[in-house]
């Protein structure tokens, strides 16, 4: 069945380079079998069995969230409150979620993830990655991966989040790279490691990622959030699909990224929620580095599912232009996951969001306002806002 999406006030599509957008009016497109089969002037639109009337709204590619931690239980309200009062964020705070996650049933974890996925859809996100990393033992890490795989094909094994309490460091690394990885291989597509001060060293991170690569998992990395300990060089050397956070980058790091295919993924919600200094993306983009924006949704350091919020913060604090931020949250996220999403070109999966706005600039211009009115995945509506 073919469906025509018409009466679009402003159609926004992504180009191949960071910040390249194609803005048009009087355009329409046709969905066939979940993919875009035609895009063109509305006066030349073919006849279709059904029609989606955009009612003059802005149509953008669906956001691609390449970094999230949706499998967890419990909350960290007090920790957040204390940080806002001046306490510093530390990697070890992750441990406070582990006990609740280990104690939760599969159904409790599944229901919490489903609630968060619904929130992602409400913010215009049409595709997302989910990491494990709040189990930190064999049983909970593996069931976390299994539950994550119910929601997305982009499942990431993050057993190397931090070393859990009561376990020797060497023993835990042997567990992560041995029995845990063996069972994760059939469930996960990616392997990740938190390479940072208070988490894992560069050499420990190499051990984890190389073990995953040997098992056929693609590497990605958390790095340079708390301190620059040299993680970028490792990410580039191992051809990680993305290196995420990038809060503290040297010029040498930027030069390495510019010469690689590794995407630098920024997570503005983390700096917002930890009172950390915001990175400046201008030299990164000027060097030609491919960039992405992700929510980093997690209960400790970025408990948001709103990509528009992250875009607004990225524009205001990280010095993205609005065009660069929208590109990074769509095509950039797709590049970080090594897929072809984040576009409304012919042949693309029909993932898109309709904005109750006159311009896509409202994503940053009207922060906190729920302007996403509907979200579609493969041409099927997964969210509709009934009132604002």
Secondary structure, DSSP 4 states (H G I P E B T S, - for coil): -EEEEE--SEEEEE-SSTT-EEEESSEEEEEETTEEEEEEEGGGPPP-SEEEE-TT-EEEEPEEE--B-----S--HHHHHHHHTTPPP-GGGGHHHHHHHHHS-HHHHHHHHHHHHHHHHHTTEEEE-EE--S--SHHHHHHHHHHHTTT-S-EEEEEESSPPTTS-HHHHHHHIIIIIHHHHTTT-SEEEEEESTTSB-HHHHHHHHHHHHHTTPEE-EEESSS--SSHHHHHHHTT-SEEEE--S--HHHHHHHHTSS-EEEE-HHHHHHHTPPPP--HHHHHTT--EEE---BBTTTB----HHHHHHHHHHHS---HHHHHHIIIIIHHHHTTSS-S--STTSB--EEEESSSSTTHHHHTTT---EEEEEETTEEEEE-S--
